[in-house]
Amino acid sequence: MGLYEDWFKKAYTSDGKTNNQLWDDYIPKEQKIYEYILGEKVSELSGTIKELSEKFSMSPEYIAGFIDGINDTQEKKVDLENLSEESYISLKIDFEVLYKKMVEYKADHLYNLPQWKEIFTEDLYNILSKEETPQITLHNYEHILKWMLIDSEELCNLYNNIMKSDFKYKANIDNRYTHYMPIHQILRQSLFGQVSAHSFSDMEISASIAVIRQLIEIRIRRAFGVVSYIDSQGNLIPLDLSKIFEVIKRHKQEIEFPIAIENIERIYKWANMYIHSGRQELSWIPYFIEAVLKELSFGKWEENQWDIKNGISTTQSIVDEIHKELLATVNNSDLKIYSCKLELTLK
């Protein structure tokens, strides 16, 4: 019996189902190989099956399984059926092809590895310099990089001003505010679109920050079913999100968030300050916030599908306790929580 046949019989049952016990053991070991490939930027992985087995502390059958997984990325396919411990293999690593295959196979534990950031950061210039790269992509990257460079310089000046009492170059970061006239242009932009005779700004970052603020507020309120207070006459009484954050943080050990609740609150307060004051520093941040908040908005990818609710999960008793504590913050027994259907996963 060859190595690949031995691997296949162990990995799958006779009726084609996966052997979950084996895969639970195999997947973390497979991930270690990819962490090595990405971390060391390996362009070619070669050796005998026995050598690779010793290198990665895996059985020869597991190495055969790894080769089976990566084989679709190879121009010259490995002959799986004839693999033995003495078989010499040479795997060419094309990172772009490898990443696309991981996404295609929905291997999120692999394509979400942090080492990918180092790979694509290194190749970013080559990607953007291709003739077929859309101009809007170049424009967006130019906008991000321009403000990152400007803000880096301003933060250095601010450090020198505060920490070294050096005012040769006075920081201007606290003096950048959005005037109400360009805010009106944002209104036009939202009404008529970016490319319009009625809108003169092709990119206005304040519009996205307003959306960030609204996104977090709606997500947190609907997750825990806390819209506002309501009295016996049916009048809605405002319930500040800051108060909701305060109560939720008391129970953070019993609630699962994709990112720390303190960071969600921090992003919200930053967006709130931006909207109310018109301050305009660090305007490149929303590009990164969008990525950070994605799982909060869309949920986790599980069982080949998105579930918008599973971005937050807790128990019904914790939700009830949060409602109870919010009511305890007001001295009015007439008030109740005006709720909605919970948009989270109940454990």
C-alpha positions as CSV (number, residue, x, y, z in Angstrom):
1,M,0.0,0.0,0.0
2,G,1.4,3.4,-1.0
3,L,1.7,6.4,1.3
4,Y,-1.1,8.3,-0.4
5,E,-3.4,5.3,-0.4
6,D,-2.6,4.8,3.3
7,W,-3.3,8.5,4.0
8,F,-6.6,8.5,2.1
9,K,-7.9,5.4,3.9
10,K,-7.1,7.0,7.3
11,A,-8.5,10.4,6.4
12,Y,-11.8,9.2,5.0
13,T,-14.2,6.4,5.8
14,S,-15.3,3.8,3.3
15,D,-18.5,5.9,2.6
16,G,-16.5,9.0,1.9
17,K,-16.9,10.9,5.2
18,T,-14.0,12.6,6.9
19,N,-12.3,11.1,9.9
20,N,-12.7,14.0,12.2
21,Q,-10.3,12.7,14.9
22,L,-7.5,12.4,12.3
23,W,-8.2,15.8,10.8
24,D,-8.3,17.5,14.2
25,D,-4.8,16.2,14.7
26,Y,-3.6,16.9,11.1
27,I,-4.7,20.4,10.6
28,P,-2.6,22.2,13.2
29,K,0.5,20.3,11.9
30,E,-0.3,21.3,8.3
31,Q,-0.7,24.9,9.5
32,K,2.8,24.7,11.0
33,I,4.2,23.9,7.5
34,Y,2.5,26.8,5.9
35,E,3.6,29.1,8.8
36,Y,7.2,28.0,8.0
37,I,6.7,28.5,4.2
38,L,5.3,32.0,4.6
39,G,7.4,33.1,7.5
40,E,10.7,32.1,5.8
41,K,9.3,33.2,2.3
42,V,10.2,29.7,1.0
43,S,10.1,29.6,-2.8
44,E,10.8,25.9,-3.1
45,L,10.2,23.1,-0.6
46,S,12.2,20.0,-1.5
47,G,13.5,16.7,0.0
48,T,12.4,13.1,0.4
49,I,9.2,12.3,2.2
50,K,11.2,10.9,5.0
51,E,13.3,14.1,5.3
52,L,10.2,16.3,5.3
53,S,8.6,14.0,7.8
54,E,11.5,14.5,10.2
55,K,11.8,18.2,9.5
56,F,8.2,18.9,10.4
57,S,7.7,16.2,13.0
58,M,4.9,14.6,11.0
59,S,4.2,11.0,9.9
60,P,5.0,10.2,6.2
61,E,1.3,9.7,5.7
62,Y,0.6,13.3,6.9
63,I,3.3,14.6,4.5
64,A,1.5,12.8,1.7
65,G,-1.7,14.5,2.8
66,F,0.1,17.9,2.8
67,I,1.4,17.2,-0.8
68,D,-2.2,16.3,-1.8
69,G,-3.4,19.6,-0.5
70,I,-0.8,21.8,-2.2
71,N,-0.6,19.7,-5.4
72,D,-3.2,21.8,-7.2
73,T,-0.9,24.8,-7.0
74,Q,1.9,23.0,-8.9
75,E,2.5,23.3,-12.6
76,K,4.1,19.9,-12.6
77,K,1.9,17.7,-10.4
78,V,3.4,15.2,-8.0
79,D,2.5,11.6,-8.7
80,L,0.6,10.9,-5.5
81,E,-0.1,7.2,-6.2
82,N,3.6,6.2,-6.3
83,L,4.8,8.1,-3.2
84,S,7.1,6.3,-0.8
85,E,9.3,7.5,2.0
86,E,12.3,7.6,-0.4
87,S,10.4,9.7,-3.0
88,Y,12.1,13.0,-3.7
89,I,9.7,15.9,-4.2
90,S,10.3,19.6,-5.2
91,L,7.3,21.9,-4.6
92,K,7.5,25.4,-6.2
93,I,5.7,28.0,-4.1
94,D,3.8,30.7,-6.0
95,F,2.3,32.8,-3.2
96,E,-0.4,34.4,-5.3
97,V,-1.6,31.0,-6.6
98,L,-1.3,29.4,-3.2
99,Y,-3.4,32.2,-1.6
100,K,-6.1,32.0,-4.2
101,K,-6.4,28.2,-3.8
102,M,-6.7,28.6,-0.1
103,V,-9.6,31.0,-0.6
104,E,-11.2,28.8,-3.2
105,Y,-11.1,25.8,-0.8
106,K,-12.4,28.0,2.0
107,A,-9.3,27.1,4.2
108,D,-9.8,30.2,6.4
109,H,-7.3,28.9,9.0
110,L,-4.6,29.1,6.3
111,Y,-5.5,32.2,4.3
112,N,-6.0,34.2,7.5
113,L,-2.5,33.4,8.8
114,P,-0.8,36.7,9.9
115,Q,2.3,35.8,7.8
116,W,0.4,36.6,4.6
117,K,0.7,40.3,5.5
118,E,4.5,40.1,5.2
119,I,4.2,38.3,1.9
120,F,1.8,40.8,0.2
121,T,3.4,43.9,1.7
122,E,6.7,42.9,0.0
123,D,4.9,42.4,-3.4
124,L,2.6,45.4,-3.2
125,Y,4.6,47.6,-5.4
126,N,4.9,45.0,-8.1
127,I,1.1,44.4,-8.0
128,L,0.3,48.1,-8.2
129,S,2.8,48.8,-11.0
130,K,1.0,46.5,-13.4
131,E,-0.5,48.2,-16.4
132,E,-3.9,46.6,-15.9
133,T,-4.2,47.9,-12.3
134,P,-7.4,50.1,-12.3
135,Q,-6.7,53.8,-11.8
136,I,-9.2,53.9,-8.9
137,T,-7.0,51.4,-7.0
138,L,-3.9,53.5,-7.6
139,H,-5.9,56.6,-6.5
140,N,-7.0,55.0,-3.3
141,Y,-3.6,53.7,-2.3
142,E,-2.1,57.1,-3.1
143,H,-4.7,58.7,-0.8
144,I,-3.9,56.3,2.1
145,L,-0.1,56.6,1.7
146,K,-0.2,60.4,1.4
147,W,-2.0,60.8,4.7
148,M,0.1,58.2,6.5
149,L,3.2,60.1,5.5
150,I,1.8,63.4,6.5
151,D,0.5,62.1,9.8
152,S,3.8,60.3,10.5
153,E,5.7,63.6,10.1
154,E,3.1,65.4,12.3
155,L,3.3,62.8,15.0
156,C,7.1,63.1,15.1
157,N,6.7,66.9,15.4
158,L,4.2,66.4,18.2
159,Y,6.6,64.0,20.0
160,N,9.4,66.6,19.8
161,N,7.1,69.4,21.0
162,I,5.8,67.5,24.0
163,M,8.7,65.2,25.0
164,K,11.7,67.2,24.1
165,S,10.3,70.8,24.2
166,D,11.6,71.2,20.7
167,F,9.4,73.6,18.8
168,K,11.5,74.1,15.7
169,Y,8.7,72.4,13.8
170,K,5.4,72.9,15.5
171,A,2.9,70.1,15.2
172,N,-0.2,71.0,13.3
173,I,-2.1,67.8,13.9
174,D,-4.6,69.3,16.4
175,N,-5.5,72.2,14.1
176,R,-6.9,70.2,11.1
177,Y,-10.7,70.6,11.2
178,T,-13.4,70.0,8.6
179,H,-15.3,73.2,7.7
180,Y,-19.1,73.0,7.4
181,M,-18.9,73.9,3.7
182,P,-17.0,70.7,2.7
183,I,-19.5,68.8,5.0
184,H,-22.2,70.1,2.8
185,Q,-20.3,68.7,-0.2
186,I,-20.4,65.4,1.6
187,L,-24.2,65.7,1.7
188,R,-24.2,66.3,-2.0
189,Q,-21.8,63.3,-2.5
190,S,-24.1,61.0,-0.5
191,L,-27.1,62.2,-2.5
192,F,-25.7,62.3,-6.0
193,G,-22.7,60.0,-5.9
194,Q,-19.0,60.5,-6.2
195,V,-19.0,61.2,-9.9
196,S,-21.6,63.9,-10.4
197,A,-21.9,67.5,-11.5
198,H,-23.5,68.2,-8.2
199,S,-20.6,66.8,-6.1
200,F,-17.1,68.3,-6.3
201,S,-15.2,65.9,-4.0
202,D,-14.1,62.5,-5.4
203,M,-13.2,61.2,-1.9
204,E,-14.4,62.6,1.4
205,I,-13.3,60.5,4.3
206,S,-15.8,62.1,6.8
207,A,-18.6,60.3,5.0
208,S,-17.1,56.9,5.8
209,I,-16.5,57.9,9.5
210,A,-20.1,58.8,9.9
211,V,-21.0,55.3,8.6
212,I,-18.5,53.7,11.0
213,R,-20.2,55.4,13.9
214,Q,-23.7,54.4,12.8
215,L,-22.5,50.8,12.0
216,I,-21.2,50.2,15.5
217,E,-24.2,51.8,17.2
218,I,-26.7,49.7,15.3
219,R,-24.6,46.5,15.6
220,I,-24.3,46.8,19.4
221,R,-27.9,47.9,20.1
222,R,-29.4,45.2,17.9
223,A,-27.1,42.5,19.1
224,F,-28.3,42.9,22.7
225,G,-31.8,44.1,21.9
226,V,-31.3,47.6,23.4
227,V,-32.9,50.3,21.3
228,S,-33.9,52.8,24.0
229,Y,-36.0,53.1,27.1
230,I,-39.8,53.3,26.8
231,D,-42.4,54.5,29.3
232,S,-45.9,53.3,30.0
233,Q,-47.3,55.9,27.6
234,G,-45.2,54.5,24.7
235,N,-42.8,57.4,24.7
236,L,-39.2,56.5,23.7
237,I,-36.5,57.8,26.0
238,P,-32.9,58.0,24.7
239,L,-30.4,55.5,26.1
240,D,-26.8,56.5,25.4
241,L,-24.6,54.0,23.8
242,S,-21.9,54.9,26.3
243,K,-24.1,53.6,29.1
244,I,-24.6,50.3,27.1
245,F,-20.9,49.9,26.6
246,E,-20.3,50.5,30.4
247,V,-22.7,47.7,31.3
248,I,-21.6,45.3,28.6
249,K,-17.9,45.6,29.7
250,R,-18.9,44.3,33.2
251,H,-19.8,41.0,31.5
252,K,-17.1,40.9,28.8
253,Q,-15.8,37.5,30.1
254,E,-19.2,35.9,29.3
255,I,-19.5,37.5,25.8
256,E,-17.5,36.6,22.7
257,F,-16.6,39.4,20.3
258,P,-14.4,39.2,17.3
259,I,-12.3,42.1,18.7
260,A,-12.1,43.4,22.3
261,I,-15.2,45.4,23.3
262,E,-12.8,48.1,24.5
263,N,-11.5,48.5,21.0
264,I,-15.0,48.6,19.6
265,E,-15.9,51.4,22.1
266,R,-12.6,53.2,21.2
267,I,-13.4,53.2,17.5
268,Y,-16.9,54.4,18.2
269,K,-15.7,57.3,20.5
270,W,-13.1,58.2,17.9
271,A,-15.7,58.4,15.1
272,N,-18.0,60.3,17.5
273,M,-15.4,62.9,18.3
274,Y,-14.6,63.2,14.6
275,I,-18.2,63.8,13.6
276,H,-19.0,66.3,16.4
277,S,-15.8,68.3,16.3
278,G,-14.8,68.1,12.6
279,R,-11.2,67.2,13.6
280,Q,-9.4,65.7,10.6
281,E,-6.2,64.0,11.8
282,L,-5.4,60.4,10.9
283,S,-7.9,60.3,8.0
284,W,-6.3,57.1,6.6
285,I,-7.5,55.1,9.6
286,P,-11.0,54.2,8.2
287,Y,-9.4,51.9,5.6
288,F,-8.0,49.8,8.4
289,I,-11.1,50.1,10.6
290,E,-13.2,48.6,7.8
291,A,-11.0,45.5,7.9
292,V,-11.1,45.3,11.7
293,L,-14.9,45.6,11.9
294,K,-15.6,43.1,9.1
295,E,-16.2,40.1,11.3
296,L,-18.3,42.2,13.7
297,S,-20.6,43.1,10.8
298,F,-20.6,39.9,8.7
299,G,-20.0,37.3,11.4
300,K,-17.7,34.3,11.1
301,W,-17.4,32.0,8.1
302,E,-18.7,28.6,9.3
303,E,-20.0,25.6,7.5
304,N,-19.5,27.2,4.1
305,Q,-21.6,30.2,4.9
306,W,-21.6,33.6,6.6
307,D,-23.8,34.0,9.7
308,I,-24.2,37.7,10.6
309,K,-25.3,36.8,14.2
310,N,-22.2,34.8,15.2
311,G,-20.0,37.8,15.3
312,I,-21.2,38.2,18.9
313,S,-22.3,35.4,21.1
314,T,-23.4,35.0,24.8
315,T,-26.2,33.5,26.8
316,Q,-29.8,34.6,27.3
317,S,-29.1,35.1,31.0
318,I,-26.3,37.6,30.3
319,V,-28.6,39.6,27.9
320,D,-31.3,39.6,30.6
321,E,-28.7,40.8,33.2
322,I,-27.6,43.6,30.9
323,H,-31.2,44.8,30.5
324,K,-31.7,44.6,34.2
325,E,-28.6,46.7,35.0
326,L,-29.5,49.3,32.3
327,L,-32.9,49.8,34.0
328,A,-31.1,50.1,37.4
329,T,-29.2,53.1,36.1
330,V,-32.4,55.2,35.9
331,N,-34.5,56.1,38.9
332,N,-37.8,55.5,37.2
333,S,-39.7,52.2,37.7
334,D,-42.1,53.2,34.9
335,L,-39.4,52.6,32.3
336,K,-38.7,49.4,30.4
337,I,-36.2,48.5,27.7
338,Y,-37.5,49.1,24.2
339,S,-36.1,46.0,22.6
340,C,-35.8,44.2,19.3
341,K,-35.0,40.7,18.2
342,L,-31.5,39.8,19.3
343,E,-28.9,39.8,16.5
344,L,-26.3,37.5,18.2
345,T,-25.8,33.8,18.8
346,L,-27.2,32.4,22.0
347,K,-25.1,29.7,23.5
